[in-house]
Amino acid sequence: DASGQPTTLTISCGTSGDPTPTVTWFRSGEEVDSSLVLESGTLSIPNITEGESASQNGIPYYCTATNTLGTIRSKTVQVFYAFFDGIAAPNTSVNINVT
C-alpha cells in the first residue's frame, strides 16, 4: 500500500528577459510562499500526500514574471491530485511546464 507516500510537484515557469525577471507563483489566486520557488523560477512543492485537499475542478496555479519593463502572467494550469492504493511510488516527482 503506497498511500500516504510523499510526492513532489514541480511546475516550471518559462521566462526570459533583460533585466532577468523575478518569478512569483500563485495558487488559487493567493501568492505561494517564496521559499517554495527555486532560483530558476520553478515552483517545487514537496511532500504532497493523500491528505492534500483538492476540489473536483483541480487547484489553479499560475506564475508572473516581473522586471523593470513590467509584469506578464502565464496561463493557468489546473492541478489534480490523485492517489491510488498500491500504484504510487514513494518519492515520485510530477513535472509541469507553464508558459
Stockholm file with secondary structure:
# STOCKHOLM 1.0

chainA/1-99         DASGQPTTLTISCGTSGDPTPTVTWFRSGEEVDSSLVLESGTLSIPNITEGESASQNGIPYYCTATNTLGTIRSKTVQVFYAFFDGIAAPNTSVNINVT
#=GR chainA/1-99 SS CCTTCCEEEEEEECCCCSSCCEEEEEETTEECCGGGBCTTSCEEEEEECTTCCCCTTCEEEEEEEEETTEEEECCCEEECCCCCTTTCCTTEEEEEEEC
#=GC SS_cons        CCTTCCEEEEEEECCCCSSCCEEEEEETTEECCGGGBCTTSCEEEEEECTTCCCCTTCEEEEEEEEETTEEEECCCEEECCCCCTTTCCTTEEEEEEEC
//
